[in-house]
Amino acid sequence: MQHTATMRNIFAQSIVTAIGATGVRVVLKTAGDVSIATLTGGTSSATGAVVTIPTASLVDDTNAVGGTLSYVMVEPAATGEVFRFDDVTVLGFSAGQVITAGDTVDCTGDITWTAPV
């Protein structure tokens, strides 16, 4: 099955609607679903089939809880996962990276998601 450009654009816009244009949260999680760090205050937008969350819009977590990174979750200001990245390397992190309690955590490079073809 393939999606038309129109449907891919609708998917992307639906993601922005679900996470909100402002107040986006990026949460680093352990394999046991425990939050390690939370970056807040992000914005999101959709251009065609691509959703972008500029990292410049995120506020660093300056006091991480700490743990071993398994995945990164994106959610609206009100808690509730919209999507996740199991491949954390796309966000500048390393798989299995250990984050120490009290560390400052930030994200490098804009976060993007592209609707599937």
C-alpha positions as CSV (number, residue, x, y, z in Angstrom):
1,M,0.0,0.0,0.0
2,Q,1.2,3.5,-0.7
3,H,-0.2,6.8,0.5
4,T,-0.9,9.8,-1.7
5,A,0.8,13.1,-1.1
6,T,-2.5,14.4,0.2
7,M,-2.8,11.7,2.7
8,R,0.8,12.0,3.9
9,N,0.2,15.8,4.4
10,I,-2.9,15.0,6.4
11,F,-0.9,12.5,8.6
12,A,1.7,15.2,9.3
13,Q,-0.9,17.8,10.1
14,S,-2.6,15.3,12.4
15,I,0.6,14.8,14.3
16,V,0.9,18.6,14.9
17,T,-2.7,18.7,16.0
18,A,-2.1,15.9,18.4
19,I,1.1,17.3,20.0
20,G,0.1,20.9,19.6
21,A,1.9,23.8,17.9
22,T,3.4,24.8,21.2
23,G,4.2,23.2,24.5
24,V,5.7,20.1,22.9
25,R,7.6,17.8,25.3
26,V,10.4,15.4,24.4
27,V,10.9,12.7,27.0
28,L,13.9,10.4,27.2
29,K,12.8,7.0,28.6
30,T,14.4,3.8,29.9
31,A,13.4,0.3,28.6
32,G,11.2,0.2,31.7
33,D,9.3,3.3,30.6
34,V,10.8,5.5,33.4
35,S,11.4,9.1,32.4
36,I,15.1,10.1,32.4
37,A,14.9,13.7,31.3
38,T,12.2,16.0,29.8
39,L,12.8,18.8,27.3
40,T,9.8,21.2,27.4
41,G,8.4,24.2,25.6
42,G,8.9,23.0,22.1
43,T,7.0,24.1,19.0
44,S,5.9,22.0,16.0
45,S,4.9,22.5,12.5
46,A,4.1,20.5,9.4
47,T,5.4,21.3,5.9
48,G,4.0,18.9,3.4
49,A,4.5,15.4,4.9
50,V,7.2,16.4,7.3
51,V,6.7,17.4,11.0
52,T,9.5,19.5,12.5
53,I,10.2,20.3,16.2
54,P,13.1,22.8,16.2
55,T,15.5,22.0,19.0
56,A,16.1,25.7,19.5
57,S,12.5,25.8,20.8
58,L,13.1,23.2,23.5
59,V,14.2,24.1,27.0
60,D,17.0,21.8,28.3
61,D,16.4,19.6,31.3
62,T,19.0,20.9,33.8
63,N,18.4,18.2,36.4
64,A,17.9,14.9,34.7
65,V,16.6,12.0,36.8
66,G,19.2,9.7,35.1
67,G,19.1,6.2,33.7
68,T,20.0,4.2,30.6
69,L,18.4,5.6,27.4
70,S,16.2,3.3,25.4
71,Y,13.8,5.5,23.4
72,V,12.6,9.1,23.1
73,M,8.9,10.0,23.3
74,V,7.1,13.1,21.9
75,E,4.0,14.3,23.6
76,P,1.9,17.4,24.1
77,A,2.1,19.6,27.2
78,A,-0.5,17.4,28.7
79,T,1.0,13.9,29.2
80,G,0.2,11.4,26.5
81,E,2.6,9.8,23.9
82,V,2.0,10.7,20.3
83,F,5.0,9.0,18.8
84,R,8.4,7.7,19.7
85,F,11.9,7.2,18.3
86,D,13.4,3.9,19.1
87,D,16.5,4.9,17.1
88,V,17.7,7.6,19.5
89,T,20.8,8.2,17.3
90,V,18.6,10.4,15.0
91,L,18.3,12.9,17.9
92,G,22.0,13.0,18.7
93,F,22.0,10.4,21.5
94,S,23.6,6.9,21.7
95,A,21.6,3.7,22.1
96,G,22.1,2.6,25.7
97,Q,23.6,6.0,26.7
98,V,23.7,6.4,30.4
99,I,22.5,9.8,31.7
100,T,23.7,10.6,35.2
101,A,21.2,12.1,37.7
102,G,21.6,15.8,37.8
103,D,23.0,16.1,34.3
104,T,21.8,18.8,31.8
105,V,20.2,17.2,28.8
106,D,19.7,18.9,25.4
107,C,19.0,17.7,21.9
108,T,21.1,18.4,18.8
109,G,19.5,18.9,15.4
110,D,15.9,19.5,14.7
111,I,13.5,16.6,15.4
112,T,11.7,15.5,12.2
113,W,9.1,12.9,11.3
114,T,8.1,12.1,7.8
115,A,4.7,10.5,7.0
116,P,5.3,7.1,5.3
117,V,4.8,6.7,1.6
